[in-house]
Amino acid sequence: MTGTSPENNSNNATASASPLLEVRNLTLDFGGLRALNGASLQVRQGTITGLIGPNGAGKTSLFNVVAGYFAPNAGRVLVDGEDITALPPHRIFERGICRTFQIPREHASMSVLENLMLVPTGQSGEGFFASLFRGGRVRAEEQAHREHAEQVLEFLNLSHLAHEYARNLSGGQKKLLELARTLMAEPKLVLLDEPGAGVNPTLMERLRENIERLNQERGITFLIIEHDMDLIMRLCNPVIVMSEGRHLMEGPPEAVRNDKRVLEAYLGGQYAAAEG
């Protein structure tokens, strides 16, 4: 691994010595295509860690393995030292690992508030007999989820959209809704897949501020895939670079920005020729 440990700033002041997430030698094949080729990385608790690399570097594939959507051909994923490699997505979600998607997956015909209230697992109202014979318990639980959802919307300044259908939201508002849904799960690690894609500058700034607040005030750790380098450089420390399905280097933003291997990974032979 190359790159020195970044100086502590507001993004990683609470980082612990041991990793919250550890990925060890992941390999993932799709037919004849190798998406991950021995990828290894660590995410320290309390950080906002960036994950960058050219298209096809394996970033989203790595997210899908960590979240349990894909089973790797080889390698391990550990959270707080526990091997979660073989667990299905809902079991990983229950351990506080939440993953968002580049294209939001909201329930379009439900309101913003209802989208949030659906998130908590194991709700009593999901059972037929509980609904019939334990109505009081179901109503109390639903009220608790509603109050939690309202608190989340207030925290993210989305209360004015609580009763709006999710399908009517702008692209940027849907990204904020994705973030709000993760908060309903009380996460310890959030995997954000291109939160800035398709978001206008005003909402982008709100999104950045909310991520920083959640990190600083609630101690949530973030691993963020993003192609907007300005956002990555302002928000993340450290930054991990992937190329060709594996870890290339990592370090503080400025070190990554100026690393020749990173420039070559993005620009390829054109950069190498210019250097020659």
N, C-alpha and C positions, 0 to 999 in steps of 0.2 A: 504494500500500500504506500502510495507516495503522497507527499503533502504533510505539512506540520499541523499540529492541533491548533484550531483557531483560538484567538483570544476570546475570553468570555465577554459576551455582550448581553443585551436584554433578551435575546432569543435563546441563549443557552446558559444563562446564569445558574439555572437549577439543574443542569445536566449532571447525572451521576457518573461514577466511574465505570459501572457495568452497563452493557447495552440493554435497552428495552427490547429491541428487535435484532436478531442475528440471523443472517442468511448465509448458509454454508454450501458452497460448491454446487449450486443449483444447475441442473441440466434439464432442458425441456425441448422435446422434438415434436414437430408437426409433420408427419410423413418424412420427407427428405429434408425438411427445413429445420435447422437448429436455432430456436429462438433464444435460449439461454445456454451458455457454454461455460459452465463452471463459475457462475456468478456468485460472488461473496461480498457482503457488506454488513455494516452495523449501524444502528440508529440509537443514539444515546437518549436516555429519558430527559425530557425537558427541552429538547431542541426543536427548531424548525429546520429540517434538513431538506435540501433541494436534491432532486434526482434529474439529471439532464443527460443528453446524448442525441446524436442524429437519429433521424427516422430509421426504424428497424434495429435499434440498439438493444431492444429487449426490455424496455422500461415497463410498459403496460403488461407484458407477459410476467414479469417479476411481481407486479402488483396482484395479478390474478392467481399466482401460486401462493403468495402470502395470505391472501383472503380466502383461499380454499376452492377457488373456481376451477383451477387446473391442478392435476396431480403431477409433480415433476417426475422425470425419468430417473433422476438421481439427486442427492443433496437433501438438506434439512432446513427447516425454518423453526427458530426458537423464539419464544416470547417470554421474557423474565426467566430464561433458562429452561422453560418447558417446551418440549418438542410438540409442535402443533401441525407437523407436515401432513399427517394422515387425516386430520379433522375436516368435516364438511363445513361449508361456509357459515351455517347458523351456529355451530359450536365455536367457531373462531369469533364471530360477532358477539357471542355471549361473554367472551373473554376480553371484550373492550377494544377489539380491532375493527374499525369501520372503514369501508372503502367507498369513495364516490367515483363517478364515471364522467368522462369527458362530455358525453351527451347525457344530460340529466334524465333520470328515470322516475319522474314524479307520477302520481296517480292523477291523471289529467282531469277526470270528472269529479274529483273531490276538492274540497277547499284546502287552503294552506294549513289551517288548523287541523283538519282531519288527516292530512298527510302526516303530520307530526304524531298525532294520537295513535296511528297505526303501528308506530315503530316498536314500542316496548313488547318484549316477548312474553309468552306464558300468561296472557290476559285471561281472566276467569270467564269473561263474556264469550270467549271462543268456544267454550264447551256447551253443548246443548243442555245438559242437565243442570249445569251451574246457572244458566240463564233462567231455567224454570224454577229452581228451588233455592237459589241463593241470590235473588235479585238485589237485595240490599248490598251485599258484598260487591256485586258487579257494578252497581251504580256508584258506590264509594270509590272503587278502583278507577272507574271512568272519570270521575271528578278529579281525582289525583292526577291522572294523565293529562286532563285538560289544563289544570293549573300549571303543571310542568311545562306543557307546550306553550302556554301564554307567557310564561317566564322566559322561555327560550326566544320567542318572537320579540319580546320586549328587549332582551339583551342584544339582539341583532338588528333592532330598529325596523322590524317587519310587522309590528302589531297592526298597522293600517291595512295590511293585506290578509289578515287572518281569515276572513270569510270570502276571499276571492277564489274563484276556481283556479287550480294550478295551471290549467291549459292557457289561461289568459295572461300569465306572467311573461315578462320579457326574458330573453336568454340570460341576462345578468341576474335577474330576480330568481330564476330557477336555480342558478348556481348558489345563491344565498339560501334557497330552500334546501338544497342538498346538504349544505353545511348545517342548517338547523336540524335536519333529520338525524344527522350523526350525533348531535348534542342530546337528543332524546335517549340515546343509548348509554349516556355517561361514559364516553370513550376514554381510553388512556392513550391510544394511538389512532390517528386519522390518516388514511392514505388518500391524498387529493390528486386526482388525475386531471391535469390541465384546467385548474379552476379559472384561469384568465381567458380561456378560449371563447371568443365571441362576446366578450364583456366590454361594455363601453368604459371609457376612462373614469367616469364618476363612480360607477358601481365597482370597478376594479379597485379603486382606492378604498371604498367601504369594505370590500372583501379582504384586502390586505390588513386594514385596521382591525377587523374582527378576528382574523387569524392571530394577530399579535396579542390582542386582548385575551383570547382563549388560552394562548400559551402562557402569558404572564399571570393572569388572574386565576385560571383554573388548572394550570399545570399540564395541559394537554400537549402531547408530543405530535408533531406533524412530519410526514414524509410527502414531499410535493413533486410531482412531475409537471414541468412547465417549459414551454418553448419561449416564453417572454423573458428574455435575459434581464431586462430592467427589473421586473418583478422579483426574479430569483436573487439578483444581486442586492436588492433592497431588503428582502425578507428573510433569506435563508443563510444559515451558518451552522454547520458546514454545507458544502455542495459536493455531491458525489457525481462522477461522470461515468457513464456506461458507453461501451462501444463494442459492437459485434458480439453481444450477448454476455459480456463480462465486465467486471469492474476495471476501469481504466486508471482513475486517480481520484483523490478527494482532497479538500482543504478549504480554507476560507475563500470567500468569493473572489477577491482580487487575485489570489494565487491561481485559482482555476481559470479566471478570465485570460491570464497571461501565459498559461502553460502551453508549450509548443505542441504537446501531444493532443491536447484538446482542440487546438486550432486545426491540426492535421486531421483529426477524426471528423470534424465538421466540414473542412474544405478539401480534404483528400489530397490527391496528387497535385492539384492546382497550387495548394499551399507549399508542398514539398518542392515543386519546381521554382516557385518564387524565392524560397529560401536558398535554393542552390544558386 
